[in-house]
Amino acid sequence: MTIDDLKKLTPVELDFICAHIYKLVKDKVTEDTMNEENFNHDSDCCPRCRSLSFIKYGFNKGKQKYYCKDCNKFFSKTTGTLYHRSENNYVLWKKFIECEINGLTLAQESVSIGKCKNTCFNMRHKLYKAIEDIVLNTTLSGLIEIDAQYTKINLKGTKPNKMPRYSKKRGNKAAFSGISHHKICLITSVDENDNMLFRIAGLGPESIDKYLLFKDCFKEGSTFISDSKPAIKKFAQEISCSIEQIPVIANKKRYATNNNHTVSNVNQIHSELSILISKKHGISTRHLQDYLNWLLFLKRIKYKVKAEARVSFTYMESMKQDHTIVVRNIAKLPMPIDLYEAYGEYHYGIYS
């Protein structure tokens, strides 16, 4: 039955259907409902080697197992997804996703879902990795606002024997003021269709080399809207795009181009990042890109999905992705920046 068919029904018929659906949901969605029940299709190939030569091989905790004859590996419907080997059931994952959408802290999530903070931390980063491809595989076109933002390097979670610099004390003056190689450059873009890019580009001031890292994310013939930085102008010329820049006039602040275009959407993303960093009491640079991805994903679903459907939508989107991370590797993710470039001059710790 389609939406058009439902629109033809009378109110009493709709009430009758709703009553049956409510009863069905109440019976089927319980504390024992497993994530595997949402994968209502049988596996059509091995998720590791894509072989079609596999057989059913019994059950494990109620889950259908398969055996691949080519790579000699076992797999299930959820292999390669966020919910593979997850001890948490469907209802608990939905509660956790709701907490994340509402911006709760780890301590608040721990109380809400009844799990320890470490479990919540691992669930958070598994979720962020699952939606990574949705955010990163985006092409911007048309009118594109573009600018750069800077944030400090944060080594939260780094063990003392792995530190590349001396520990900073609160209140002490920074070694370098302004934009230096101790700051992370974040390239930010929003187009007229609400497609967004928010990526780590490296250390130090913005440059054409940093922008060129993401040239494949922009469609030729688009129009950039930016401030007066020469690096963005060179970048636009390099990828065959036009540009409107906010002019610089002595003793007068300008916030719009001559055609009254601004970079307000980009500035809003920068403001939301500042609020997020403050709320989290600092974000580890190791996980920074994951948080940027989640921030953009939240903005996207707020634009396109009604509030009551956002939890289920996020669950379904994360379920589709062939990308997950093992818990033991969450703390071992590679740094997205070159720490030696930032701190090699100190000859301290791992660079002594």
ChimeraX attribute file (.defattr): number of C-alpha atoms within 10 A of each C-alpha:
attribute: neighborCount
match mode: 1-to-1
recipient: residues
	/A:1	5
	/A:2	6
	/A:3	7
	/A:4	8
	/A:5	8
	/A:6	12
	/A:7	10
	/A:8	10
	/A:9	12
	/A:10	10
	/A:11	10
	/A:12	9
	/A:13	12
	/A:14	13
	/A:15	12
	/A:16	11
	/A:17	13
	/A:18	12
	/A:19	11
	/A:20	11
	/A:21	12
	/A:22	11
	/A:23	10
	/A:24	11
	/A:25	10
	/A:26	10
	/A:27	9
	/A:28	11
	/A:29	12
	/A:30	12
	/A:31	10
	/A:32	12
	/A:33	15
	/A:34	20
	/A:35	22
	/A:36	18
	/A:37	12
	/A:38	13
	/A:39	13
	/A:40	8
	/A:41	9
	/A:42	9
	/A:43	19
	/A:44	12
	/A:45	14
	/A:46	23
	/A:47	20
	/A:48	13
	/A:49	12
	/A:50	12
	/A:51	14
	/A:52	14
	/A:53	13
	/A:54	20
	/A:55	12
	/A:56	14
	/A:57	14
	/A:58	11
	/A:59	11
	/A:60	9
	/A:61	6
	/A:62	9
	/A:63	15
	/A:64	16
	/A:65	17
	/A:66	20
	/A:67	18
	/A:68	22
	/A:69	14
	/A:70	13
	/A:71	14
	/A:72	10
	/A:73	14
	/A:74	18
	/A:75	21
	/A:76	22
	/A:77	24
	/A:78	22
	/A:79	18
	/A:80	20
	/A:81	20
	/A:82	27
	/A:83	24
	/A:84	18
	/A:85	12
	/A:86	14
	/A:87	10
	/A:88	15
	/A:89	16
	/A:90	22
	/A:91	17
	/A:92	20
	/A:93	19
	/A:94	16
	/A:95	14
	/A:96	22
	/A:97	21
	/A:98	18
	/A:99	19
	/A:100	18
	/A:101	17
	/A:102	10
	/A:103	14
	/A:104	16
	/A:105	15
	/A:106	20
	/A:107	14
	/A:108	14
	/A:109	23
	/A:110	19
	/A:111	11
	/A:112	14
	/A:113	16
	/A:114	12
	/A:115	15
	/A:116	13
	/A:117	16
	/A:118	12
	/A:119	14
	/A:120	20
	/A:121	18
	/A:122	18
	/A:123	20
	/A:124	19
	/A:125	21
	/A:126	23
	/A:127	26
	/A:128	24
	/A:129	23
	/A:130	26
	/A:131	25
	/A:132	22
	/A:133	15
	/A:134	14
	/A:135	19
	/A:136	15
	/A:137	10
	/A:138	14
	/A:139	16
	/A:140	22
	/A:141	21
	/A:142	16
	/A:143	19
	/A:144	25
	/A:145	26
	/A:146	23
	/A:147	23
	/A:148	24
	/A:149	20
	/A:150	20
	/A:151	16
	/A:152	17
	/A:153	20
	/A:154	16
	/A:155	18
	/A:156	13
	/A:157	11
	/A:158	13
	/A:159	8
	/A:160	12
	/A:161	8
	/A:162	11
	/A:163	16
	/A:164	22
	/A:165	21
	/A:166	11
	/A:167	9
	/A:168	10
	/A:169	8
	/A:170	7
	/A:171	6
	/A:172	7
	/A:173	9
	/A:174	11
	/A:175	8
	/A:176	10
	/A:177	9
	/A:178	11
	/A:179	16
	/A:180	16
	/A:181	18
	/A:182	21
	/A:183	21
	/A:184	25
	/A:185	25
	/A:186	25
	/A:187	22
	/A:188	22
	/A:189	26
	/A:190	24
	/A:191	23
	/A:192	13
	/A:193	11
	/A:194	16
	/A:195	17
	/A:196	28
	/A:197	25
	/A:198	24
	/A:199	21
	/A:200	21
	/A:201	23
	/A:202	21
	/A:203	24
	/A:204	18
	/A:205	19
	/A:206	23
	/A:207	18
	/A:208	15
	/A:209	12
	/A:210	20
	/A:211	20
	/A:212	17
	/A:213	14
	/A:214	14
	/A:215	15
	/A:216	13
	/A:217	17
	/A:218	22
	/A:219	15
	/A:220	17
	/A:221	14
	/A:222	19
	/A:223	20
	/A:224	27
	/A:225	26
	/A:226	26
	/A:227	23
	/A:228	14
	/A:229	14
	/A:230	13
	/A:231	15
	/A:232	24
	/A:233	20
	/A:234	17
	/A:235	21
	/A:236	23
	/A:237	11
	/A:238	13
	/A:239	16
	/A:240	14
	/A:241	19
	/A:242	16
	/A:243	20
	/A:244	22
	/A:245	22
	/A:246	22
	/A:247	15
	/A:248	12
	/A:249	8
	/A:250	7
	/A:251	6
	/A:252	6
	/A:253	10
	/A:254	14
	/A:255	16
	/A:256	18
	/A:257	17
	/A:258	12
	/A:259	9
	/A:260	9
	/A:261	16
	/A:262	21
	/A:263	22
	/A:264	13
	/A:265	18
	/A:266	24
	/A:267	18
	/A:268	11
	/A:269	21
	/A:270	19
	/A:271	11
	/A:272	12
	/A:273	17
	/A:274	13
	/A:275	12
	/A:276	17
	/A:277	15
	/A:278	11
	/A:279	13
	/A:280	13
	/A:281	10
	/A:282	16
	/A:283	20
	/A:284	19
	/A:285	22
	/A:286	21
	/A:287	19
	/A:288	18
	/A:289	20
	/A:290	20
	/A:291	21
	/A:292	21
	/A:293	22
	/A:294	21
	/A:295	19
	/A:296	18
	/A:297	20
	/A:298	15
	/A:299	14
	/A:300	15
	/A:301	17
	/A:302	13
	/A:303	11
	/A:304	10
	/A:305	13
	/A:306	11
	/A:307	10
	/A:308	8
	/A:309	10
	/A:310	18
	/A:311	22
	/A:312	13
	/A:313	14
	/A:314	21
	/A:315	19
	/A:316	12
	/A:317	13
	/A:318	24
	/A:319	22
	/A:320	15
	/A:321	17
	/A:322	15
	/A:323	18
	/A:324	21
	/A:325	19
	/A:326	12
	/A:327	14
	/A:328	9
	/A:329	10
	/A:330	16
	/A:331	13
	/A:332	9
	/A:333	11
	/A:334	12
	/A:335	13
	/A:336	15
	/A:337	17
	/A:338	12
	/A:339	17
	/A:340	14
	/A:341	12
	/A:342	19
	/A:343	19
	/A:344	16
	/A:345	12
	/A:346	13
	/A:347	12
	/A:348	13
	/A:349	15
	/A:350	14
	/A:351	15
	/A:352	10
